[in-house]
Amino acid sequence: MAFIIKPPLPPMESRSAGEIPTGDGWQYEPKWDGFRCIAFRDRDNVYLQSKSGQPLARYFPDVVEAIRNLPSKSFVLDGELAIPINGALSFDQLQLRLHPAASRVAKLAKEHPAIFIGFDLLGQNRESLLKKALCDRRKTLEKFARANFKSKGTTRLSPATRDLNQAKKWFQKTGGDLDGVIAKRIDMPYASGERTAVMKIKQIRTADCVVGGFRYASGAKILGSLLLGLYNADGMLDHVGFTSAFKTAERRALTKKFEALRKPPGFTGNAPGGPSRWSTERSGEWEPVDPKIVVEVTYDHFTGGRFRHGTKIVRWRKDKSPRQCTMDQVEGREGRSLALL
């Protein structure tokens, strides 16, 4: 294969920021809720690379076919893989694609085709664009998109703006399809593997949750994580995520506290499952506790009935009844922004 740029290519990464940067020289983009992907094409050869440098093509044959069918024959695109369902993006469906059986992947691809959202053009017609400034790469990308992408097709162009007010509007939609806002320096080249020219800004929210169980740390009888729950409309306690951000000095006391509260069933609605695909060290085994402890946590994303990432404890809420910890704290936060594409 004679790709313009040889994979794997470490993608340009971002550093977290508390607010959207202002002033001249910034390009703002939506931060999509999907899998980062760099797509390489040389004629009929297509290679999809994950953020960690691993091949993704076997899990997304629909995207491979779409990339192979574009008019342009030689290019490298940086973007995001996503799966739209009922007008919104489903991260859970993306996770299901990571299956070892090709027959299962093919079935899922047929039921819910994936899309590729391109936000940077790194090479074209056997020419690397890595050393060009973002402002030049963006112009080339938009021209490339006009020639290759179809409206609402499998390959789509991610919007970009230099208008701070527009970026703020996108930021307010964070919570569903959008994972936040990205800010990039327009005068910088593509800094492969670095965080020097890109910022990510996420909304941080809080919710009061009930502790319905806990997991021990791997290989030790010491608290590893607390399992969090919220009461649904039927009055059942659903598992919605976890928190493991404890100080070392606190873990032993917390272990004793929650061991003393052990009592099934813990969760009466949706219960914790096995280890997740993105956190394979977590054990599927968990200990149920009497749901009487309330904790306030911060989170940045709630979708598919779960906090996407681990949460952080703000404070213990001895003043709040567990039954007050309901789903309406987080429902309605899953904004739908697929119309931007």
Buried (B, 14 or more C-beta within 10 A) or exposed (E): EEBBBEBBBBBBBBEEBEEBBEEEBBBBBBBBBBBBBBBBBBEEEBBBBBBEEEEBBBBBBBBBEBBEEBEBEBBBBBBBBBBBEEEBBBBEBBBBBBBEEEEEBEEBBEEBBBBBBBBBBBBBEEEEBBEBBBBBBBEBBBEBBEEBBEEEEBBBBBBBBBEBEBBEEBBEBBBBBBBBBBBBBBEBBBBBEBEEBBBBBBBEBBBBBBBBBBBBBEEEEBBBBBBBBBBBEEEEBBBBBBBBEBEEEEBEEBBEBBBEBEEEEBBBBBBBEEEEEEEEEBBEEBBBBBBEBBBBBBBBBBBEBBBBBBBBBEEEBEEBEBEEBBBEBBEEBBBBBBEBB
